[in-house]
Amino acid sequence: MPLHSRRLLSKAALAIEGRISIKQNTTRDWPRDHARLRVLERKGSLRWVGTQAGPHLGGTFAIWQITDEGRNRVATWEPPTIEGS
């Protein structure tokens, strides 16, 4: 699993409700992690929740929730071994 995928899944797994969100840019496009979250959604690690307006003109957020499969991926992930150690 790529490190950025593990980072995003770990963040969702540690959240109280198991959710991760990403804020839309002021130019109305999404940061790079949005595409990464969509890939994790297609793989079954995350479930799309929807979009939500942020508090007090805080912008728009896309929200996903980690699935049981996503939690299993985080739990079974092994860090890469460093040769010569």
PDB file with one MODEL, atoms N, CA, C and O in Angstrom:
MODEL        1
ATOM      1  N   MET A   1       0.856  -1.162   0.000  1.00  0.00           N
ATOM      2  CA  MET A   1       0.000   0.000   0.000  1.00  0.00           C
ATOM      3  C   MET A   1       0.909   1.234   0.000  1.00  0.00           C
ATOM      4  O   MET A   1       1.812   1.332   0.830  1.00  0.00           O
ATOM      5  N   PRO A   2       0.682   2.165  -0.911  1.00  0.00           N
ATOM      6  CA  PRO A   2       1.501   3.388  -0.950  1.00  0.00           C
ATOM      7  C   PRO A   2       1.397   4.157   0.363  1.00  0.00           C
ATOM      8  O   PRO A   2       0.378   4.091   1.050  1.00  0.00           O
ATOM      9  N   LEU A   3       2.439   4.874   0.699  1.00  0.00           N
ATOM     10  CA  LEU A   3       2.470   5.609   1.960  1.00  0.00           C
ATOM     11  C   LEU A   3       1.343   6.635   2.070  1.00  0.00           C
ATOM     12  O   LEU A   3       0.784   6.823   3.151  1.00  0.00           O
ATOM     13  N   HIS A   4       1.000   7.306   0.955  1.00  0.00           N
ATOM     14  CA  HIS A   4      -0.084   8.290   1.049  1.00  0.00           C
ATOM     15  C   HIS A   4      -1.413   7.604   1.360  1.00  0.00           C
ATOM     16  O   HIS A   4      -2.248   8.175   2.060  1.00  0.00           O
ATOM     17  N   SER A   5      -1.619   6.399   0.855  1.00  0.00           N
ATOM     18  CA  SER A   5      -2.843   5.656   1.165  1.00  0.00           C
ATOM     19  C   SER A   5      -2.875   5.263   2.631  1.00  0.00           C
ATOM     20  O   SER A   5      -3.909   5.377   3.290  1.00  0.00           O
ATOM     21  N   ARG A   6      -1.758   4.808   3.131  1.00  0.00           N
ATOM     22  CA  ARG A   6      -1.685   4.427   4.545  1.00  0.00           C
ATOM     23  C   ARG A   6      -1.909   5.647   5.427  1.00  0.00           C
ATOM     24  O   ARG A   6      -2.594   5.555   6.446  1.00  0.00           O
ATOM     25  N   ARG A   7      -1.345   6.783   5.051  1.00  0.00           N
ATOM     26  CA  ARG A   7      -1.519   8.024   5.821  1.00  0.00           C
ATOM     27  C   ARG A   7      -2.991   8.401   5.902  1.00  0.00           C
ATOM     28  O   ARG A   7      -3.491   8.733   6.976  1.00  0.00           O
ATOM     29  N   LEU A   8      -3.682   8.352   4.774  1.00  0.00           N
ATOM     30  CA  LEU A   8      -5.094   8.737   4.746  1.00  0.00           C
ATOM     31  C   LEU A   8      -5.966   7.741   5.508  1.00  0.00           C
ATOM     32  O   LEU A   8      -6.852   8.146   6.260  1.00  0.00           O
ATOM     33  N   LEU A   9      -5.721   6.443   5.321  1.00  0.00           N
ATOM     34  CA  LEU A   9      -6.501   5.439   6.036  1.00  0.00           C
ATOM     35  C   LEU A   9      -6.235   5.496   7.534  1.00  0.00           C
ATOM     36  O   LEU A   9      -7.158   5.341   8.334  1.00  0.00           O
ATOM     37  N   SER A  10      -4.993   5.715   7.916  1.00  0.00           N
ATOM     38  CA  SER A  10      -4.661   5.815   9.337  1.00  0.00           C
ATOM     39  C   SER A  10      -5.356   7.011   9.972  1.00  0.00           C
ATOM     40  O   SER A  10      -5.840   6.927  11.101  1.00  0.00           O
ATOM     41  N   LYS A  11      -5.405   8.115   9.251  1.00  0.00           N
ATOM     42  CA  LYS A  11      -6.078   9.309   9.761  1.00  0.00           C
ATOM     43  C   LYS A  11      -7.565   9.017   9.981  1.00  0.00           C
ATOM     44  O   LYS A  11      -8.128   9.404  11.004  1.00  0.00           O
ATOM     45  N   ALA A  12      -8.194   8.342   9.033  1.00  0.00           N
ATOM     46  CA  ALA A  12      -9.607   7.990   9.180  1.00  0.00           C
ATOM     47  C   ALA A  12      -9.806   7.002  10.332  1.00  0.00           C
ATOM     48  O   ALA A  12     -10.760   7.126  11.100  1.00  0.00           O
ATOM     49  N   ALA A  13      -8.909   6.024  10.452  1.00  0.00           N
ATOM     50  CA  ALA A  13      -9.037   5.007  11.495  1.00  0.00           C
ATOM     51  C   ALA A  13      -8.919   5.608  12.890  1.00  0.00           C
ATOM     52  O   ALA A  13      -9.549   5.117  13.827  1.00  0.00           O
ATOM     53  N   LEU A  14      -8.129   6.653  13.042  1.00  0.00           N
ATOM     54  CA  LEU A  14      -7.930   7.279  14.344  1.00  0.00           C
ATOM     55  C   LEU A  14      -9.028   8.270  14.715  1.00  0.00           C
ATOM     56  O   LEU A  14      -9.165   8.632  15.884  1.00  0.00           O
ATOM     57  N   ALA A  15      -9.803   8.708  13.743  1.00  0.00           N
ATOM     58  CA  ALA A  15     -10.860   9.684  14.003  1.00  0.00           C
ATOM     59  C   ALA A  15     -11.981   9.043  14.819  1.00  0.00           C
ATOM     60  O   ALA A  15     -12.227   7.841  14.721  1.00  0.00           O
ATOM     61  N   ILE A  16     -12.647   9.854  15.615  1.00  0.00           N
ATOM     62  CA  ILE A  16     -13.698   9.354  16.503  1.00  0.00           C
ATOM     63  C   ILE A  16     -14.787   8.608  15.733  1.00  0.00           C
ATOM     64  O   ILE A  16     -15.166   7.505  16.124  1.00  0.00           O
ATOM     65  N   GLU A  17     -15.286   9.178  14.669  1.00  0.00           N
ATOM     66  CA  GLU A  17     -16.330   8.519  13.881  1.00  0.00           C
ATOM     67  C   GLU A  17     -15.770   7.747  12.695  1.00  0.00           C
ATOM     68  O   GLU A  17     -16.536   7.229  11.882  1.00  0.00           O
ATOM     69  N   GLY A  18     -14.445   7.662  12.582  1.00  0.00           N
ATOM     70  CA  GLY A  18     -13.832   6.957  11.460  1.00  0.00           C
ATOM     71  C   GLY A  18     -13.955   7.707  10.155  1.00  0.00           C
ATOM     72  O   GLY A  18     -13.946   7.106   9.081  1.00  0.00           O
ATOM     73  N   ARG A  19     -14.070   9.029  10.247  1.00  0.00           N
ATOM     74  CA  ARG A  19     -14.267   9.837   9.043  1.00  0.00           C
ATOM     75  C   ARG A  19     -13.040  10.677   8.720  1.00  0.00           C
ATOM     76  O   ARG A  19     -12.264  11.068   9.593  1.00  0.00           O
ATOM     77  N   ILE A  20     -12.904  10.932   7.433  1.00  0.00           N
ATOM     78  CA  ILE A  20     -11.853  11.810   6.948  1.00  0.00           C
ATOM     79  C   ILE A  20     -12.504  12.771   5.950  1.00  0.00           C
ATOM     80  O   ILE A  20     -13.352  12.376   5.150  1.00  0.00           O
ATOM     81  N   SER A  21     -12.095  14.028   6.013  1.00  0.00           N
ATOM     82  CA  SER A  21     -12.658  15.015   5.095  1.00  0.00           C
ATOM     83  C   SER A  21     -11.529  15.827   4.476  1.00  0.00           C
ATOM     84  O   SER A  21     -10.420  15.901   5.005  1.00  0.00           O
ATOM     85  N   ILE A  22     -11.844  16.424   3.356  1.00  0.00           N
ATOM     86  CA  ILE A  22     -10.886  17.254   2.647  1.00  0.00           C
ATOM     87  C   ILE A  22     -11.620  18.492   2.153  1.00  0.00           C
ATOM     88  O   ILE A  22     -12.744  18.409   1.658  1.00  0.00           O
ATOM     89  N   LYS A  23     -10.972  19.630   2.294  1.00  0.00           N
ATOM     90  CA  LYS A  23     -11.597  20.909   1.955  1.00  0.00           C
ATOM     91  C   LYS A  23     -11.330  21.275   0.498  1.00  0.00           C
ATOM     92  O   LYS A  23     -10.211  21.149   0.000  1.00  0.00           O
ATOM     93  N   GLN A  24     -12.374  21.724  -0.161  1.00  0.00           N
ATOM     94  CA  GLN A  24     -12.260  22.180  -1.543  1.00  0.00           C
ATOM     95  C   GLN A  24     -11.518  23.515  -1.559  1.00  0.00           C
ATOM     96  O   GLN A  24     -11.736  24.369  -0.700  1.00  0.00           O
ATOM     97  N   ASN A  25     -10.645  23.682  -2.540  1.00  0.00           N
ATOM     98  CA  ASN A  25      -9.893  24.928  -2.680  1.00  0.00           C
ATOM     99  C   ASN A  25     -10.820  26.085  -3.038  1.00  0.00           C
ATOM    100  O   ASN A  25     -11.928  25.872  -3.531  1.00  0.00           O
ATOM    101  N   THR A  26     -10.370  27.289  -2.791  1.00  0.00           N
ATOM    102  CA  THR A  26     -11.175  28.472  -3.126  1.00  0.00           C
ATOM    103  C   THR A  26     -11.396  28.594  -4.629  1.00  0.00           C
ATOM    104  O   THR A  26     -12.322  29.282  -5.060  1.00  0.00           O
ATOM    105  N   THR A  27     -10.566  27.942  -5.432  1.00  0.00           N
ATOM    106  CA  THR A  27     -10.723  27.944  -6.890  1.00  0.00           C
ATOM    107  C   THR A  27     -11.715  26.877  -7.351  1.00  0.00           C
ATOM    108  O   THR A  27     -11.892  26.673  -8.552  1.00  0.00           O
ATOM    109  N   ARG A  28     -12.366  26.191  -6.395  1.00  0.00           N
ATOM    110  CA  ARG A  28     -13.387  25.164  -6.624  1.00  0.00           C
ATOM    111  C   ARG A  28     -12.817  23.831  -7.108  1.00  0.00           C
ATOM    112  O   ARG A  28     -13.587  22.932  -7.445  1.00  0.00           O
ATOM    113  N   ASP A  29     -11.498  23.678  -7.152  1.00  0.00           N
ATOM    114  CA  ASP A  29     -10.932  22.368  -7.468  1.00  0.00           C
ATOM    115  C   ASP A  29     -10.563  21.693  -6.146  1.00  0.00           C
ATOM    116  O   ASP A  29     -10.596  22.313  -5.083  1.00  0.00           O
ATOM    117  N   TRP A  30     -10.212  20.416  -6.239  1.00  0.00           N
ATOM    118  CA  TRP A  30      -9.908  19.638  -5.039  1.00  0.00           C
ATOM    119  C   TRP A  30      -8.410  19.404  -4.918  1.00  0.00           C
ATOM    120  O   TRP A  30      -7.725  19.274  -5.933  1.00  0.00           O
ATOM    121  N   PRO A  31      -7.890  19.349  -3.697  1.00  0.00           N
ATOM    122  CA  PRO A  31      -6.474  19.002  -3.503  1.00  0.00           C
ATOM    123  C   PRO A  31      -6.197  17.582  -4.004  1.00  0.00           C
ATOM    124  O   PRO A  31      -7.122  16.798  -4.219  1.00  0.00           O
ATOM    125  N   ARG A  32      -4.940  17.271  -4.181  1.00  0.00           N
ATOM    126  CA  ARG A  32      -4.520  15.974  -4.718  1.00  0.00           C
ATOM    127  C   ARG A  32      -5.040  14.795  -3.891  1.00  0.00           C
ATOM    128  O   ARG A  32      -5.337  13.737  -4.445  1.00  0.00           O
ATOM    129  N   ASP A  33      -5.153  14.968  -2.576  1.00  0.00           N
ATOM    130  CA  ASP A  33      -5.630  13.869  -1.735  1.00  0.00           C
ATOM    131  C   ASP A  33      -7.064  13.468  -2.069  1.00  0.00           C
ATOM    132  O   ASP A  33      -7.468  12.345  -1.764  1.00  0.00           O
ATOM    133  N   HIS A  34      -7.836  14.344  -2.681  1.00  0.00           N
ATOM    134  CA  HIS A  34      -9.218  13.992  -3.061  1.00  0.00           C
ATOM    135  C   HIS A  34      -9.207  12.800  -4.012  1.00  0.00           C
ATOM    136  O   HIS A  34      -9.979  11.859  -3.832  1.00  0.00           O
ATOM    137  N   ALA A  35      -8.346  12.832  -5.011  1.00  0.00           N
ATOM    138  CA  ALA A  35      -8.244  11.714  -5.960  1.00  0.00           C
ATOM    139  C   ALA A  35      -7.766  10.449  -5.254  1.00  0.00           C
ATOM    140  O   ALA A  35      -8.225   9.352  -5.571  1.00  0.00           O
ATOM    141  N   ARG A  36      -6.860  10.593  -4.313  1.00  0.00           N
ATOM    142  CA  ARG A  36      -6.363   9.433  -3.563  1.00  0.00           C
ATOM    143  C   ARG A  36      -7.472   8.824  -2.707  1.00  0.00           C
ATOM    144  O   ARG A  36      -7.568   7.603  -2.584  1.00  0.00           O
ATOM    145  N   LEU A  37      -8.300   9.673  -2.124  1.00  0.00           N
ATOM    146  CA  LEU A  37      -9.422   9.176  -1.339  1.00  0.00           C
ATOM    147  C   LEU A  37     -10.440   8.469  -2.221  1.00  0.00           C
ATOM    148  O   LEU A  37     -11.030   7.473  -1.803  1.00  0.00           O
ATOM    149  N   ARG A  38     -10.652   8.961  -3.419  1.00  0.00           N
ATOM    150  CA  ARG A  38     -11.570   8.306  -4.355  1.00  0.00           C
ATOM    151  C   ARG A  38     -11.057   6.916  -4.736  1.00  0.00           C
ATOM    152  O   ARG A  38     -11.845   5.980  -4.871  1.00  0.00           O
ATOM    153  N   VAL A  39      -9.742   6.778  -4.911  1.00  0.00           N
ATOM    154  CA  VAL A  39      -9.159   5.466  -5.214  1.00  0.00           C
ATOM    155  C   VAL A  39      -9.406   4.511  -4.050  1.00  0.00           C
ATOM    156  O   VAL A  39      -9.778   3.357  -4.261  1.00  0.00           O
ATOM    157  N   LEU A  40      -9.203   4.986  -2.831  1.00  0.00           N
ATOM    158  CA  LEU A  40      -9.452   4.147  -1.655  1.00  0.00           C
ATOM    159  C   LEU A  40     -10.931   3.775  -1.544  1.00  0.00           C
ATOM    160  O   LEU A  40     -11.273   2.690  -1.074  1.00  0.00           O
ATOM    161  N   GLU A  41     -11.791   4.674  -1.974  1.00  0.00           N
ATOM    162  CA  GLU A  41     -13.226   4.385  -2.009  1.00  0.00           C
ATOM    163  C   GLU A  41     -13.515   3.262  -3.005  1.00  0.00           C
ATOM    164  O   GLU A  41     -14.258   2.331  -2.691  1.00  0.00           O
ATOM    165  N   ARG A  42     -12.936   3.343  -4.196  1.00  0.00           N
ATOM    166  CA  ARG A  42     -13.156   2.304  -5.218  1.00  0.00           C
ATOM    167  C   ARG A  42     -12.614   0.951  -4.772  1.00  0.00           C
ATOM    168  O   ARG A  42     -13.141  -0.088  -5.170  1.00  0.00           O
ATOM    169  N   LYS A  43     -11.577   0.955  -3.956  1.00  0.00           N
ATOM    170  CA  LYS A  43     -10.994  -0.301  -3.470  1.00  0.00           C
ATOM    171  C   LYS A  43     -11.757  -0.870  -2.274  1.00  0.00           C
ATOM    172  O   LYS A  43     -11.462  -1.973  -1.815  1.00  0.00           O
ATOM    173  N   GLY A  44     -12.738  -0.118  -1.772  1.00  0.00           N
ATOM    174  CA  GLY A  44     -13.540  -0.608  -0.658  1.00  0.00           C
ATOM    175  C   GLY A  44     -13.018  -0.247   0.712  1.00  0.00           C
ATOM    176  O   GLY A  44     -13.574  -0.699   1.714  1.00  0.00           O
ATOM    177  N   SER A  45     -11.972   0.550   0.793  1.00  0.00           N
ATOM    178  CA  SER A  45     -11.406   0.926   2.086  1.00  0.00           C
ATOM    179  C   SER A  45     -12.159   2.089   2.727  1.00  0.00           C
ATOM    180  O   SER A  45     -12.134   2.252   3.947  1.00  0.00           O
ATOM    181  N   LEU A  46     -12.821   2.887   1.912  1.00  0.00           N
ATOM    182  CA  LEU A  46     -13.598   4.018   2.399  1.00  0.00           C
ATOM    183  C   LEU A  46     -14.986   3.984   1.784  1.00  0.00           C
ATOM    184  O   LEU A  46     -15.192   3.407   0.717  1.00  0.00           O
ATOM    185  N   ARG A  47     -15.937   4.611   2.473  1.00  0.00           N
ATOM    186  CA  ARG A  47     -17.301   4.747   1.967  1.00  0.00           C
ATOM    187  C   ARG A  47     -17.601   6.232   1.859  1.00  0.00           C
ATOM    188  O   ARG A  47     -17.373   6.986   2.805  1.00  0.00           O
ATOM    189  N   TRP A  48     -18.113   6.657   0.701  1.00  0.00           N
ATOM    190  CA  TRP A  48     -18.458   8.054   0.462  1.00  0.00           C
ATOM    191  C   TRP A  48     -19.614   8.443   1.371  1.00  0.00           C
ATOM    192  O   TRP A  48     -20.628   7.746   1.423  1.00  0.00           O
ATOM    193  N   VAL A  49     -19.467   9.552   2.084  1.00  0.00           N
ATOM    194  CA  VAL A  49     -20.530  10.062   2.944  1.00  0.00           C
ATOM    195  C   VAL A  49     -21.247  11.211   2.246  1.00  0.00           C
ATOM    196  O   VAL A  49     -22.476  11.270   2.253  1.00  0.00           O
ATOM    197  N   GLY A  50     -20.483  12.132   1.638  1.00  0.00           N
ATOM    198  CA  GLY A  50     -21.077  13.255   0.926  1.00  0.00           C
ATOM    199  C   GLY A  50     -20.259  14.520   1.092  1.00  0.00           C
ATOM    200  O   GLY A  50     -19.128  14.492   1.577  1.00  0.00           O
ATOM    201  N   THR A  51     -20.852  15.626   0.680  1.00  0.00           N
ATOM    202  CA  THR A  51     -20.200  16.915   0.857  1.00  0.00           C
ATOM    203  C   THR A  51     -20.989  17.708   1.891  1.00  0.00           C
ATOM    204  O   THR A  51     -22.187  17.502   2.089  1.00  0.00           O
ATOM    205  N   GLN A  52     -20.276  18.618   2.539  1.00  0.00           N
ATOM    206  CA  GLN A  52     -20.896  19.413   3.593  1.00  0.00           C
ATOM    207  C   GLN A  52     -20.261  20.793   3.605  1.00  0.00           C
ATOM    208  O   GLN A  52     -19.051  20.933   3.431  1.00  0.00           O
ATOM    209  N   ALA A  53     -21.087  21.807   3.810  1.00  0.00           N
ATOM    210  CA  ALA A  53     -20.571  23.162   3.947  1.00  0.00           C
ATOM    211  C   ALA A  53     -19.898  23.294   5.304  1.00  0.00           C
ATOM    212  O   ALA A  53     -20.404  22.813   6.318  1.00  0.00           O
ATOM    213  N   GLY A  54     -18.737  23.962   5.300  1.00  0.00           N
ATOM    214  CA  GLY A  54     -18.016  24.171   6.539  1.00  0.00           C
ATOM    215  C   GLY A  54     -18.664  25.250   7.388  1.00  0.00           C
ATOM    216  O   GLY A  54     -19.496  26.015   6.900  1.00  0.00           O
ATOM    217  N   PRO A  55     -18.285  25.313   8.648  1.00  0.00           N
ATOM    218  CA  PRO A  55     -18.854  26.325   9.534  1.00  0.00           C
ATOM    219  C   PRO A  55     -18.405  27.734   9.158  1.00  0.00           C
ATOM    220  O   PRO A  55     -17.303  27.922   8.643  1.00  0.00           O
ATOM    221  N   HIS A  56     -19.227  28.684   9.407  1.00  0.00           N
ATOM    222  CA  HIS A  56     -18.977  30.121   9.174  1.00  0.00           C
ATOM    223  C   HIS A  56     -18.103  30.410   7.956  1.00  0.00           C
ATOM    224  O   HIS A  56     -16.952  30.830   8.079  1.00  0.00           O
ATOM    225  N   LEU A  57     -18.675  30.176   6.791  1.00  0.00           N
ATOM    226  CA  LEU A  57     -17.997  30.415   5.504  1.00  0.00           C
ATOM    227  C   LEU A  57     -16.705  29.624   5.380  1.00  0.00           C
ATOM    228  O   LEU A  57     -15.715  30.109   4.833  1.00  0.00           O
ATOM    229  N   GLY A  58     -16.728  28.413   5.891  1.00  0.00           N
ATOM    230  CA  GLY A  58     -15.523  27.592   5.903  1.00  0.00           C
ATOM    231  C   GLY A  58     -15.277  26.793   4.646  1.00  0.00           C
ATOM    232  O   GLY A  58     -14.330  26.007   4.610  1.00  0.00           O
ATOM    233  N   GLY A  59     -16.079  26.955   3.615  1.00  0.00           N
ATOM    234  CA  GLY A  59     -15.866  26.218   2.377  1.00  0.00           C
ATOM    235  C   GLY A  59     -16.674  24.935   2.344  1.00  0.00           C
ATOM    236  O   GLY A  59     -17.565  24.717   3.165  1.00  0.00           O
ATOM    237  N   THR A  60     -16.342  24.089   1.375  1.00  0.00           N
ATOM    238  CA  THR A  60     -17.032  22.814   1.175  1.00  0.00           C
ATOM    239  C   THR A  60     -16.060  21.682   1.465  1.00  0.00           C
ATOM    240  O   THR A  60     -14.896  21.722   1.066  1.00  0.00           O
ATOM    241  N   PHE A  61     -16.562  20.672   2.167  1.00  0.00           N
ATOM    242  CA  PHE A  61     -15.749  19.521   2.527  1.00  0.00           C
ATOM    243  C   PHE A  61     -16.347  18.258   1.924  1.00  0.00           C
ATOM    244  O   PHE A  61     -17.564  18.074   1.944  1.00  0.00           O
ATOM    245  N   ALA A  62     -15.493  17.384   1.386  1.00  0.00           N
ATOM    246  CA  ALA A  62     -15.886  16.052   0.941  1.00  0.00           C
ATOM    247  C   ALA A  62     -15.543  15.101   2.089  1.00  0.00           C
ATOM    248  O   ALA A  62     -14.474  15.200   2.691  1.00  0.00           O
ATOM    249  N   ILE A  63     -16.464  14.177   2.385  1.00  0.00           N
ATOM    250  CA  ILE A  63     -16.309  13.337   3.571  1.00  0.00           C
ATOM    251  C   ILE A  63     -16.431  11.863   3.203  1.00  0.00           C
ATOM    252  O   ILE A  63     -17.314  11.471   2.441  1.00  0.00           O
ATOM    253  N   TRP A  64     -15.529  11.052   3.756  1.00  0.00           N
ATOM    254  CA  TRP A  64     -15.555   9.598   3.626  1.00  0.00           C
ATOM    255  C   TRP A  64     -15.484   8.979   5.012  1.00  0.00           C
ATOM    256  O   TRP A  64     -15.032   9.610   5.968  1.00  0.00           O
ATOM    257  N   GLN A  65     -15.939   7.727   5.105  1.00  0.00           N
ATOM    258  CA  GLN A  65     -15.831   6.978   6.350  1.00  0.00           C
ATOM    259  C   GLN A  65     -15.100   5.677   6.070  1.00  0.00           C
ATOM    260  O   GLN A  65     -15.327   5.029   5.048  1.00  0.00           O
ATOM    261  N   ILE A  66     -14.230   5.308   6.979  1.00  0.00           N
ATOM    262  CA  ILE A  66     -13.458   4.081   6.793  1.00  0.00           C
ATOM    263  C   ILE A  66     -14.372   2.870   6.945  1.00  0.00           C
ATOM    264  O   ILE A  66     -15.283   2.870   7.773  1.00  0.00           O
ATOM    265  N   THR A  67     -14.127   1.852   6.152  1.00  0.00           N
ATOM    266  CA  THR A  67     -14.892   0.601   6.214  1.00  0.00           C
ATOM    267  C   THR A  67     -14.116  -0.421   7.042  1.00  0.00           C
ATOM    268  O   THR A  67     -12.967  -0.182   7.412  1.00  0.00           O
ATOM    269  N   ASP A  68     -14.740  -1.547   7.328  1.00  0.00           N
ATOM    270  CA  ASP A  68     -14.039  -2.622   8.036  1.00  0.00           C
ATOM    271  C   ASP A  68     -12.832  -3.090   7.229  1.00  0.00           C
ATOM    272  O   ASP A  68     -11.776  -3.390   7.786  1.00  0.00           O
ATOM    273  N   GLU A  69     -13.003  -3.149   5.918  1.00  0.00           N
ATOM    274  CA  GLU A  69     -11.886  -3.546   5.056  1.00  0.00           C
ATOM    275  C   GLU A  69     -10.729  -2.550   5.173  1.00  0.00           C
ATOM    276  O   GLU A  69      -9.565  -2.948   5.210  1.00  0.00           O
ATOM    277  N   GLY A  70     -11.049  -1.268   5.230  1.00  0.00           N
ATOM    278  CA  GLY A  70     -10.020  -0.245   5.400  1.00  0.00           C
ATOM    279  C   GLY A  70      -9.293  -0.384   6.729  1.00  0.00           C
ATOM    280  O   GLY A  70      -8.071  -0.252   6.793  1.00  0.00           O
ATOM    281  N   ARG A  71     -10.042  -0.649   7.779  1.00  0.00           N
ATOM    282  CA  ARG A  71      -9.415  -0.857   9.101  1.00  0.00           C
ATOM    283  C   ARG A  71      -8.496  -2.073   9.076  1.00  0.00           C
ATOM    284  O   ARG A  71      -7.415  -2.051   9.664  1.00  0.00           O
ATOM    285  N   ASN A  72      -8.929  -3.143   8.389  1.00  0.00           N
ATOM    286  CA  ASN A  72      -8.084  -4.337   8.277  1.00  0.00           C
ATOM    287  C   ASN A  72      -6.797  -4.035   7.525  1.00  0.00           C
ATOM    288  O   ASN A  72      -5.731  -4.535   7.885  1.00  0.00           O
ATOM    289  N   ARG A  73      -6.894  -3.215   6.479  1.00  0.00           N
ATOM    290  CA  ARG A  73      -5.694  -2.860   5.717  1.00  0.00           C
ATOM    291  C   ARG A  73      -4.696  -2.099   6.582  1.00  0.00           C
ATOM    292  O   ARG A  73      -3.491  -2.334   6.500  1.00  0.00           O
ATOM    293  N   VAL A  74      -5.198  -1.194   7.405  1.00  0.00           N
ATOM    294  CA  VAL A  74      -4.312  -0.441   8.304  1.00  0.00           C
ATOM    295  C   VAL A  74      -3.685  -1.391   9.319  1.00  0.00           C
ATOM    296  O   VAL A  74      -2.487  -1.309   9.590  1.00  0.00           O
ATOM    297  N   ALA A  75      -4.489  -2.292   9.881  1.00  0.00           N
ATOM    298  CA  ALA A  75      -4.008  -3.202  10.921  1.00  0.00           C
ATOM    299  C   ALA A  75      -2.979  -4.187  10.402  1.00  0.00           C
ATOM    300  O   ALA A  75      -2.073  -4.576  11.138  1.00  0.00           O
ATOM    301  N   THR A  76      -3.102  -4.600   9.143  1.00  0.00           N
ATOM    302  CA  THR A  76      -2.192  -5.615   8.616  1.00  0.00           C
ATOM    303  C   THR A  76      -1.019  -5.036   7.833  1.00  0.00           C
ATOM    304  O   THR A  76      -0.171  -5.780   7.341  1.00  0.00           O
ATOM    305  N   TRP A  77      -0.969  -3.717   7.716  1.00  0.00           N
ATOM    306  CA  TRP A  77       0.118  -3.092   6.970  1.00  0.00           C
ATOM    307  C   TRP A  77       1.426  -3.298   7.704  1.00  0.00           C
ATOM    308  O   TRP A  77       1.516  -3.089   8.913  1.00  0.00           O
ATOM    309  N   GLU A  78       2.427  -3.706   6.967  1.00  0.00           N
ATOM    310  CA  GLU A  78       3.755  -3.873   7.543  1.00  0.00           C
ATOM    311  C   GLU A  78       4.688  -2.854   6.914  1.00  0.00           C
ATOM    312  O   GLU A  78       4.702  -2.684   5.695  1.00  0.00           O
ATOM    313  N   PRO A  79       5.468  -2.176   7.747  1.00  0.00           N
ATOM    314  CA  PRO A  79       6.383  -1.199   7.182  1.00  0.00           C
ATOM    315  C   PRO A  79       7.421  -1.868   6.298  1.00  0.00           C
ATOM    316  O   PRO A  79       7.772  -3.027   6.520  1.00  0.00           O
ATOM    317  N   PRO A  80       7.914  -1.147   5.296  1.00  0.00           N
ATOM    318  CA  PRO A  80       8.923  -1.752   4.418  1.00  0.00           C
ATOM    319  C   PRO A  80      10.203  -2.054   5.193  1.00  0.00           C
ATOM    320  O   PRO A  80      10.585  -1.337   6.118  1.00  0.00           O
ATOM    321  N   THR A  81      10.841  -3.131   4.784  1.00  0.00           N
ATOM    322  CA  THR A  81      12.108  -3.480   5.440  1.00  0.00           C
ATOM    323  C   THR A  81      13.239  -2.741   4.743  1.00  0.00           C
ATOM    324  O   THR A  81      13.218  -2.514   3.533  1.00  0.00           O
ATOM    325  N   ILE A  82      14.209  -2.381   5.536  1.00  0.00           N
ATOM    326  CA  ILE A  82      15.387  -1.688   5.014  1.00  0.00           C
ATOM    327  C   ILE A  82      16.507  -2.714   4.894  1.00  0.00           C
ATOM    328  O   ILE A  82      16.912  -3.337   5.876  1.00  0.00           O
ATOM    329  N   GLU A  83      16.990  -2.872   3.680  1.00  0.00           N
ATOM    330  CA  GLU A  83      18.042  -3.860   3.455  1.00  0.00           C
ATOM    331  C   GLU A  83      19.306  -3.466   4.208  1.00  0.00           C
ATOM    332  O   GLU A  83      19.673  -2.293   4.278  1.00  0.00           O
ATOM    333  N   GLY A  84      19.952  -4.468   4.762  1.00  0.00           N
ATOM    334  CA  GLY A  84      21.200  -4.242   5.482  1.00  0.00           C
ATOM    335  C   GLY A  84      20.986  -3.962   6.956  1.00  0.00           C
ATOM    336  O   GLY A  84      21.941  -3.679   7.679  1.00  0.00           O
ATOM    337  N   SER A  85      19.736  -4.037   7.414  1.00  0.00           N
ATOM    338  CA  SER A  85      19.470  -3.791   8.847  1.00  0.00           C
ATOM    339  C   SER A  85      19.421  -5.086   9.598  1.00  0.00           C
ATOM    340  O   SER A  85      19.209  -5.088  10.811  1.00  0.00           O
TER     341      SER A  85
ENDMDL
END
